[in-house]
């Protein structure tokens, strides 16, 4: 692993974002902007989804965070997130197909903190 001043560094892939922590009672919209992954003549297709898994902690039903279906506006896919268990960090994976039949993926990490 990489180190700076004797400390471990967490190196995130370019297509992964760290979201601000949220409380279990908060409802947020998470956006995934695919603009940097699209070719100049390419656009997002109509197939897009978000899958949630547990990165750290325990939650038997991580998909319960998803509220409703994804929506798309231009190069941005949005998913409403609700609930979650305090102390758990979730990974959200957004995938979509493009007009060139390519599948693009962006990920995000979301920590749940006590109310």
C-alpha positions in Angstrom: 0.0 0.0 0.0 1.1 3.6 -0.5 2.4 5.6 2.4 2.8 9.4 3.1 4.6 10.6 6.3 4.5 7.0 7.5 0.7 6.8 7.2 -1.3 4.5 4.8 -3.0 6.2 2.0 -6.4 5.1 0.6 -6.1 5.3 -3.1 -9.5 5.5 -4.7 -10.2 4.5 -8.4 -10.9 7.5 -10.6 -14.5 6.3 -11.0 -15.3 6.1 -7.3 -16.5 8.9 -5.0 -16.8 9.2 -1.2 -20.2 10.6 -0.3 -20.9 12.7 2.8 -22.0 10.5 5.7 -25.8 10.4 6.4 -28.0 9.5 9.3 -30.4 6.6 9.0 -33.4 9.0 9.0 -32.0 11.2 6.2 -33.2 10.8 2.6 -30.7 11.9 0.0 -30.3 11.8 -3.8 -27.0 10.3 -5.0 -25.9 11.4 -8.4 -23.5 9.6 -10.8 -22.2 11.8 -13.6 -20.8 9.8 -16.5 -19.7 12.7 -18.6 -16.0 11.9 -18.3 -16.5 8.3 -19.5 -18.5 9.1 -22.6 -17.1 9.5 -26.1 -18.0 12.8 -27.8 -20.7 11.2 -29.9 -22.0 8.9 -27.2 -24.9 9.3 -24.8 -26.4 7.4 -21.9 -29.0 4.8 -23.0 -32.2 4.0 -21.2 -30.8 1.1 -19.1 -29.4 2.2 -15.8 -29.4 0.8 -12.3 -27.8 1.0 -8.8 -26.8 -2.0 -6.7 -25.9 -1.6 -3.0 -23.5 -3.9 -1.1 -21.9 -3.7 2.4 -18.3 -2.5 2.3 -17.8 -2.5 6.1 -20.1 -3.6 8.9 -23.2 -5.8 8.9 -26.5 -5.3 7.1 -28.5 -8.3 5.9 -30.6 -6.2 3.5 -28.4 -3.4 2.0 -30.7 -3.1 -1.0 -33.3 -1.6 1.4 -31.4 1.7 1.0 -32.7 2.1 -2.6 -35.9 4.1 -2.7 -37.6 3.9 -6.0 -35.9 3.5 -9.4 -33.0 5.5 -10.9 -33.6 8.5 -13.1 -31.5 9.9 -15.9 -31.0 13.5 -17.0 -28.3 13.9 -19.7 -25.1 12.4 -18.4 -26.3 12.0 -14.8 -28.1 9.1 -13.1 -29.8 9.8 -9.8 -30.9 7.3 -7.1 -32.8 8.2 -3.9 -31.3 6.7 -0.8 -33.0 6.2 2.6 -32.4 4.3 5.8 -29.2 2.3 6.4 -27.7 1.1 9.7 -25.5 3.3 11.8 -21.9 2.2 11.6 -22.2 0.5 8.2 -20.4 1.7 5.1 -22.1 0.8 1.8 -20.8 0.6 -1.7 -23.2 1.9 -4.4 -22.5 0.7 -7.9 -24.2 2.5 -10.8 -24.1 0.9 -14.2 -25.6 2.1 -17.5 -25.4 1.3 -21.1 -24.6 3.8 -23.7 -25.7 4.6 -27.2 -22.6 2.6 -28.4 -23.8 -0.5 -26.4 -21.0 0.0 -23.8 -21.6 -0.6 -20.1 -20.2 2.1 -17.9 -19.8 1.8 -14.1 -19.3 4.4 -11.3 -19.1 3.6 -7.6 -19.6 5.5 -4.4 -19.1 4.8 -0.7 -21.6 5.9 1.8 -21.2 5.8 5.6 -24.2 5.8 7.9 -23.7 7.7 11.2 -26.0 7.8 14.3 -28.9 10.4 14.3 
